[in-house]
């Protein structure tokens, strides 16, 4: 991104409540988050000229009361917000927008407002997965997960280690939906959902919202900010196929490999430079793939790395420090909350703060190993 102006996140806020919010629709959750994020940088709705969301973006812009000159309604699952940030950076750098809001709201648990998604039986997934009973996220993800465990000779405890490690963060976070400290035995004692996944290795279903405000570093210098700006140093996006059964290798996700490599290349950093890591974790296998595909550890080494305590508080690579999608919250599209936690860590405002965070890598997944988006954020 040499020669282009720096773009920074100047506002990052979640809805007042996450978890169970039965009295707010997805639009209300998103709008609440937007107003909170704008308040952090002394801006109002009238300053917003770019809107990105997986909601019906034109309707949501109207709901906010703004008429933007730039819109992004990209929807590729839970990593869509990483792509929105990437696209917003390009829009600001090229003068298509000045102040961009990226918004998420989802009533995944309470089902307030339109939430029905009708499967497309004519799609590749409809023809080659749904017709054979591979219909839910848990049944789709069992295919690669069992292949991964088999290839590396790992047992069920490899997945349980992920949840147990993240509970060391979640147990200190009052907003975590699952806020208890857990052991590997606790996780393995929870009921089976679809082998090899136990319920504590599957994300809960929650309600919540979040929003980001992005602008140029030059504009940010004139704003009344409540927290330091966070620089978007690099980003990447890609897709591999319609779903897990279309992967070229069930034990590694090309989307993770390619999007993270592009984000690190843009930021002119390597994995050795990363202080803090967020890996989208709707299910417990995803951080294992993320650690290996990004290049933090070798093939088949992620579970032992987590079991060593490396990703826990005080470890060498703090990961999923809000508790992750498994324990903190998961509205259905978790990517926004991973970005929120990375921003908090870089600002020094996290509930469980990691000392001296200067760089954070956020790796998102969309669908069941379909799309991927990665961001590298740094202190400005």
Buried (B, 14 or more C-beta within 10 A) or exposed (E): BEEEBBBBBBBBBBBEBBBEBEEBBBBBBBBBBBBBBBBBBBBEBEBBBBBBBBBBBBEBBEBBEBEBEBBBBBBBBBBBBBBBBBBBBBBBBEEBBBBBBBBBBBBBBBBBBEBEEEEEEEEEBEEBBBEEEBEEBBBBBBBBBBBBBEBBEBEBBBBBBBBBBBBBBBBBBEBBBBBEEBEBEBBBEBEEBBEBBBEBBBBBBBBBBBBBBBBBBEBBEEBEBEBBBBBBBBBBBBBBBBBBBBBEEBBBBBBBBBBBBBBBEBBEBEBEBBBBBBBBBBBBBBBBBBBBBBBBBEEBBBBBBBBBEBBBBEBEBBBBBBBBBBBBBBBBBBBBBBBBBBBBBBBBEBBBBBEEBEBBBBBBBBBBBBBBBBBBBBBB
